[in-house]
Amino acid sequence: MSTDDADDLIFKALGHRIRRRMLDVLKAGPATTGALCAAFPELDRCTVMQHLGVLEEAGLVVAERRGRERWNHLDALPVHAIHERWIGPYAAYAVSMLSRLKQEMERSE
């Protein structure tokens, strides 16, 4: 799978508010699928599993079977990769532009 394809999966996964909320829950620590269902009472178990499937496909969640339980773990490395490729460079560019603007404003005073 190409980097662009992997990025598409990550952005798709992050594009839904329920999946972002699930990642917020998992940021505190691993959770069973049952615990995630309890955290999202507005969703049925099948819908929670579908969202987890999208998160797994994007590499944002890793599932571990322990007996009858399925533990879901956050894998933040894909988010870090997105940050390194997209957010960091654009933020640096924005800071650079603001710095130049400030210098120009100070010169014109």
C-alpha positions as CSV (number, residue, x, y, z in Angstrom):
1,M,0.0,0.0,0.0
2,S,1.4,3.4,-0.9
3,T,1.8,6.2,1.6
4,D,-0.9,8.2,-0.1
5,D,-3.3,5.2,0.2
6,A,-2.4,4.8,3.9
7,D,-3.0,8.5,4.5
8,D,-6.4,8.3,2.8
9,L,-7.4,5.6,5.2
10,I,-6.2,7.7,8.2
11,F,-8.1,10.8,7.1
12,K,-11.2,8.7,6.4
13,A,-11.0,7.3,9.8
14,L,-10.5,10.7,11.5
15,G,-13.2,12.2,9.3
16,H,-16.1,10.9,11.5
17,R,-16.7,12.4,15.0
18,I,-17.7,9.1,16.6
19,R,-14.3,7.6,15.5
20,R,-12.5,10.6,16.9
21,R,-14.4,10.2,20.2
22,M,-13.4,6.5,20.3
23,L,-9.8,7.5,19.9
24,D,-10.2,10.0,22.7
25,V,-11.5,7.1,24.9
26,L,-8.6,4.9,23.9
27,K,-6.1,7.6,24.6
28,A,-6.8,7.0,28.3
29,G,-5.9,3.4,27.8
30,P,-7.0,0.2,26.2
31,A,-10.7,-0.7,26.4
32,T,-12.7,-3.7,25.6
33,T,-15.3,-3.6,22.9
34,G,-18.0,-3.9,25.6
35,A,-16.6,-0.9,27.4
36,L,-16.6,1.1,24.1
37,C,-20.2,0.1,23.6
38,A,-21.0,1.3,27.1
39,A,-19.2,4.6,26.3
40,F,-21.4,5.1,23.3
41,P,-24.9,4.1,24.4
42,E,-26.4,5.9,21.4
43,L,-24.8,3.2,19.1
44,D,-25.6,-0.5,18.9
45,R,-22.7,-3.0,19.1
46,C,-22.7,-3.6,15.4
47,T,-22.1,0.1,14.7
48,V,-19.3,0.3,17.2
49,M,-17.7,-2.7,15.6
50,Q,-18.0,-1.1,12.1
51,H,-16.3,2.1,13.4
52,L,-13.6,0.0,15.1
53,G,-13.1,-1.8,11.8
54,V,-12.4,1.5,10.0
55,L,-10.0,2.5,12.7
56,E,-8.2,-0.8,12.5
57,E,-7.9,-0.6,8.7
58,A,-6.3,2.8,9.1
59,G,-3.9,1.3,11.7
60,L,-5.1,3.6,14.4
61,V,-6.5,0.8,16.6
62,V,-4.9,-2.6,17.3
63,A,-7.2,-5.3,18.6
64,E,-6.0,-8.0,21.0
65,R,-8.0,-11.1,21.9
66,R,-7.9,-12.2,25.6
67,G,-10.2,-15.1,26.0
68,R,-13.7,-13.9,25.1
69,E,-12.7,-10.2,25.4
70,R,-11.4,-8.1,22.6
71,W,-9.1,-5.3,23.9
72,N,-8.7,-2.3,21.6
73,H,-5.4,-0.3,21.8
74,L,-4.7,3.1,20.4
75,D,-1.7,3.2,18.0
76,A,-0.8,6.9,17.7
77,L,2.1,6.4,15.2
78,P,-0.2,7.0,12.2
79,V,-1.3,10.3,13.7
80,H,2.3,11.2,14.3
81,A,3.2,10.4,10.7
82,I,0.3,12.7,9.5
83,H,1.6,15.4,11.9
84,E,5.1,15.1,10.5
85,R,4.0,15.2,6.9
86,W,1.2,17.8,7.0
87,I,0.7,19.7,10.2
88,G,4.3,20.4,11.3
89,P,5.5,21.8,7.9
90,Y,2.4,23.9,7.5
91,A,2.6,25.2,11.0
92,A,6.2,26.1,10.5
93,Y,5.3,27.9,7.3
94,A,2.5,29.9,9.1
95,V,4.8,30.9,11.9
96,S,7.4,32.0,9.3
97,M,4.8,34.2,7.6
98,L,3.6,35.7,10.8
99,S,7.2,36.5,11.8
100,R,7.8,38.3,8.5
101,L,4.6,40.2,8.9
102,K,5.6,41.3,12.4
103,Q,9.0,42.4,11.2
104,E,7.4,44.4,8.4
105,M,5.0,46.0,10.8
106,E,7.8,46.9,13.2
107,R,9.8,48.5,10.3
108,S,6.9,50.6,9.2
109,E,6.3,52.1,12.7
